């Protein structure tokens, strides 16, 4: 059951802290297509929610992991395929 609930989740590692302020979901919905060169999409990517994991850290440590939950599984698959094709995103 737990695996099913995580099916639409995706982790983003090394995204600088504060880049997504103030609304994480809106930021990711705009940033992902731009960063992955997805071009015009028939249906926009929609996030159900997104948040950082763990407590805030000092500025000299790596940024916290960001977890995002897609509204549709197909959006997650599209993002993963585009990320694998592009390789270096940041």
PASEBA-1860 file (N, C-alpha, C; in nm, 3 decimals):
! residues 90
1> XXXXXXXX> 0.082/-0.119/0.000/0.000/0.000/0.000/0.087/0.127/0.000 ~ 0.196/0.123/0.074/0.283/0.240/0.083/0.349/0.270/-0.051 ~ 0.386/0.166/-0.125/0.448/0.185/-0.255/0.352/0.254/-0.350 ~ 0.227/0.217/-0.344/0.127/0.278/-0.430/0.111/0.427/-0.405 ~ 0.119/0.465/-0.280/0.102/0.607/-0.247/0.222/0.690/-0.292 ~ 0.335/0.628/-0.312/0.456/0.699/-0.356/0.476/0.694/-0.507 ~ 0.385/0.632/-0.577/0.400/0.611/-0.720/0.417/0.742/-0.798 ~ 0.350/0.847/-0.758/0.356/0.974/-0.830/0.461/1.070/-0.774
9> XXXXXXXX> 0.541/1.025/-0.677/0.642/1.111/-0.616/0.773/1.107/-0.694 ~ 0.845/1.218/-0.689/0.976/1.227/-0.751/1.064/1.315/-0.663 ~ 1.190/1.276/-0.647/1.285/1.352/-0.566/1.374/1.437/-0.656 ~ 1.397/1.559/-0.613/1.489/1.648/-0.683/1.603/1.677/-0.586 ~ 1.725/1.649/-0.630/1.843/1.664/-0.546/1.927/1.779/-0.600 ~ 1.985/1.857/-0.509/2.077/1.968/-0.541/2.011/2.090/-0.605 ~ 1.882/2.106/-0.592/1.818/2.231/-0.634/1.845/2.332/-0.524 ~ 1.906/2.447/-0.556/1.944/2.543/-0.452/1.826/2.583/-0.362
17> XXXXXXXX> 1.856/2.596/-0.234/1.754/2.637/-0.135/1.704/2.776/-0.169 ~ 1.576/2.797/-0.156/1.517/2.928/-0.178/1.482/2.957/-0.323 ~ 1.526/2.872/-0.416/1.494/2.895/-0.557/1.345/2.886/-0.582 ~ 1.276/2.808/-0.501/1.135/2.781/-0.523/1.040/2.872/-0.445 ~ 1.092/2.966/-0.368/1.006/3.053/-0.287/0.922/3.143/-0.374 ~ 0.803/3.180/-0.338/0.727/3.142/-0.220/0.640/3.019/-0.240 ~ 0.602/2.986/-0.366/0.514/2.872/-0.391/0.590/2.764/-0.467 ~ 0.622/2.656/-0.400/0.704/2.550/-0.457/0.638/2.485/-0.578
25> XXXXXXXX> 0.511/2.454/-0.568/0.441/2.387/-0.679/0.440/2.473/-0.805 ~ 0.405/2.598/-0.792/0.401/2.688/-0.909/0.540/2.702/-0.971 ~ 0.641/2.713/-0.886/0.778/2.723/-0.936/0.814/2.600/-1.019 ~ 0.789/2.480/-0.965/0.824/2.356/-1.034/0.745/2.336/-1.162 ~ 0.619/2.375/-1.162/0.536/2.360/-1.282/0.589/2.446/-1.397 ~ 0.654/2.556/-1.367/0.715/2.640/-1.470/0.859/2.605/-1.499 ~ 0.933/2.566/-1.395/1.077/2.539/-1.409/1.105/2.408/-1.481 ~ 1.031/2.303/-1.452/1.059/2.171/-1.509/1.053/2.172/-1.662
33> XXXXXXXX> 0.945/2.220/-1.725/0.944/2.221/-1.872/1.057/2.305/-1.932 ~ 1.092/2.415/-1.865/1.200/2.501/-1.914/1.336/2.433/-1.898 ~ 1.361/2.375/-1.783/1.491/2.312/-1.755/1.514/2.187/-1.840 ~ 1.407/2.117/-1.873/1.419/1.993/-1.949/1.393/2.011/-2.098 ~ 1.372/2.135/-2.141/1.345/2.166/-2.282/1.229/2.082/-2.336 ~ 1.119/2.079/-2.263/1.004/1.999/-2.306/0.922/2.067/-2.415 ~ 0.942/2.196/-2.434/0.867/2.267/-2.536/0.721/2.281/-2.497 ~ 0.636/2.317/-2.592/0.494/2.333/-2.559/0.430/2.197/-2.532
41> XXXXXXXX> 0.361/2.187/-2.420/0.295/2.062/-2.383/0.145/2.075/-2.409 ~ 0.084/1.964/-2.451/-0.061/1.965/-2.471/-0.134/1.993/-2.340 ~ -0.089/1.923/-2.235/-0.144/1.944/-2.101/-0.030/1.987/-2.010 ~ -0.046/2.095/-1.938/0.063/2.140/-1.850/0.088/2.041/-1.737 ~ 0.211/2.037/-1.689/0.246/1.952/-1.575/0.185/2.014/-1.450 ~ 0.115/1.932/-1.373/0.047/1.981/-1.253/0.100/1.905/-1.132 ~ 0.141/1.981/-1.030/0.188/1.923/-0.904/0.074/1.920/-0.803 ~ 0.065/1.810/-0.733/-0.032/1.804/-0.623/0.025/1.876/-0.501
49> XXXXXXXX> 0.154/1.850/-0.473/0.223/1.919/-0.365/0.373/1.899/-0.382 ~ 0.450/1.982/-0.313/0.596/1.972/-0.316/0.651/2.033/-0.188 ~ 0.759/1.973/-0.137/0.818/2.024/-0.013/0.961/1.975/0.000 ~ 1.038/2.044/0.084/1.174/2.003/0.118/1.168/1.902/0.232 ~ 1.269/1.814/0.239/1.275/1.712/0.342/1.378/1.752/0.447 ~ 1.339/1.744/0.573/1.431/1.769/0.683/1.436/1.914/0.725 ~ 1.508/1.938/0.834/1.520/2.075/0.886/1.613/2.160/0.799 ~ 1.596/2.292/0.807/1.685/2.384/0.734/1.829/2.366/0.783
57> XXXXXXXX> 1.922/2.383/0.689/2.064/2.365/0.722/2.139/2.495/0.700 ~ 2.267/2.491/0.738/2.354/2.606/0.713/2.377/2.622/0.564 ~ 2.421/2.740/0.524/2.441/2.768/0.382/2.560/2.692/0.323 ~ 2.651/2.644/0.407/2.769/2.573/0.355/2.744/2.424/0.335 ~ 2.624/2.374/0.362/2.592/2.233/0.342/2.509/2.218/0.214 ~ 2.504/2.097/0.159/2.425/2.075/0.038/2.276/2.104/0.062 ~ 2.205/2.146/-0.041/2.062/2.175/-0.023/1.982/2.049/0.010 ~ 1.870/2.069/0.079/1.783/1.957/0.114/1.715/1.902/-0.011
65> XXXXXXXX> 1.680/1.774/-0.005/1.608/1.709/-0.114/1.467/1.766/-0.121 ~ 1.418/1.782/-0.242/1.283/1.831/-0.263/1.199/1.714/-0.315 ~ 1.084/1.690/-0.254/0.994/1.584/-0.299/0.872/1.649/-0.360 ~ 0.839/1.605/-0.481/0.719/1.658/-0.546/0.627/1.544/-0.583 ~ 0.498/1.571/-0.574/0.397/1.472/-0.608/0.318/1.522/-0.728 ~ 0.327/1.446/-0.837/0.255/1.481/-0.959/0.109/1.442/-0.947 ~ 0.023/1.517/-1.011/-0.118/1.483/-1.013/-0.140/1.360/-1.101 ~ -0.063/1.349/-1.210/-0.075/1.236/-1.303/0.056/1.160/-1.314
73> XXXXXXXX> 0.048/1.029/-1.314/0.166/0.945/-1.327/0.235/0.968/-1.462 ~ 0.158/0.994/-1.566/0.216/1.016/-1.699/0.308/1.138/-1.701 ~ 0.274/1.240/-1.622/0.361/1.357/-1.612/0.495/1.318/-1.551 ~ 0.493/1.234/-1.450/0.616/1.189/-1.386/0.702/1.113/-1.487 ~ 0.642/1.025/-1.564/0.716/0.947/-1.664/0.776/1.040/-1.769 ~ 0.700/1.139/-1.813/0.750/1.236/-1.910/0.873/1.310/-1.857 ~ 0.866/1.353/-1.732/0.977/1.426/-1.669/1.099/1.336/-1.655 ~ 1.081/1.212/-1.612/1.193/1.120/-1.596/1.261/1.093/-1.730
81> XXXXXXXX> 1.183/1.068/-1.834/1.241/1.042/-1.967/1.320/1.163/-2.017 ~ 1.264/1.282/-2.000/1.332/1.403/-2.045/1.459/1.428/-1.965 ~ 1.456/1.400/-1.835/1.575/1.419/-1.750/1.685/1.322/-1.788 ~ 1.649/1.199/-1.819/1.750/1.100/-1.861/1.811/1.139/-1.994 ~ 1.731/1.192/-2.084/1.781/1.233/-2.215/1.873/1.354/-2.204 ~ 1.839/1.448/-2.117/1.919/1.570/-2.105/2.043/1.551/-2.018 ~ 2.036/1.466/-1.918/2.144/1.433/-1.824/2.183/1.548/-1.733 ~ 2.243/1.655/-1.783/2.287/1.766/-1.698/2.181/1.875/-1.699
89> XX> 2.107/1.886/-1.589/1.992/1.976/-1.586/2.027/2.111/-1.526 ~ 2.096/2.112/-1.414/2.126/2.240/-1.347/2.249/2.305/-1.403
END
